[in-house]
Amino acid sequence: MNSSASAKTILFGEHAVVYGEPAIAIPLPNLRTYAEIRTDNNEFRIISENTGLNKAYNDLDPTSGIKHLIDLLISELQLDELPHATLMIRSDIPIASGLGSGAAMSVAVIREFARYFDKNLSSGEINEIAFEIEKIYHGFPSGIDNTTITYETPIIFSKSGGFSRFSADVTKLPLLIVDSGIRSRTVDAVTDVRNNYENNKKYLRLIGLLVKKAERKLKEGNLEEIGMLMNENQHLLAQIGVSCEEIDQYISIAEVNRALGSKITGAGRGGNFLVLAQNREHACELKKLYENIGLRVFL
Ligand code: MEV
């Protein structure tokens, strides 16, 4: 038995969402993080295949996200002590790449603690705990990552308005998610945008206005206009300094090959970018192109 949580991708509105603007995100159910507590040890040990972590709870770095998460779970679930067991974490989600690997780890571990200790946690409670840990990772998270991942449904989200499920079927878009292979910490990009807020605020506001248009176009299913809005969103993200040379080059491959639109997803400065193809066959052609230059593509 184990527990899991999906990755997420932000279609429109990253960064601006930190400042109260709306954003649209979808879960990626086929890309997951798994957590399992196995009663097989004489101390509580945490092993994470992907990060190489293999430590007893008592030896964890006190400032680490996982230490905070376990401590928060001890208090929220009113646990007297940790069992003699191993918490195994395994993930298909690339880390530091804009797909919510941090929030997925938190949600998978929270679900596994609730399962193992036979405690009931509502989705709202899971989301709140995961948000606390996002604060440790990011500094100023909007909450969109943990919310998309906890509810595992397409959402339109804002900090003050919370979230509502997205009524259009955005999961059927001929969309490629391409990993640039460049790892970049969310906290760095978010902090730089904040440090340059006076200059960035007009672009962040424009991103917010664009998301409202994108919401309508996604509901209408108008692929060409959705693509154009992706390009505009990318342009505004570049203005606030969260694109990078390599991503700009990869995006120009999409443009030359008749993609309808492309943009980074998540914090940027590397990580993953989205490409909207004209249809499924075109998406397969573009996938091959990127794979031929050594990039990993999620369809
Ligand atoms: C990260 O996936 C999205 C950002 O907007 C940060 C956040 O909303 O917490 C860059």
Residues whose N, C-alpha, C, O or C-beta is under 5 A from the ligand:
A	BS01	MEV	E14 H15 V17 V18 G98 F140 P141 S142 G143 I144 D145 G266 A267
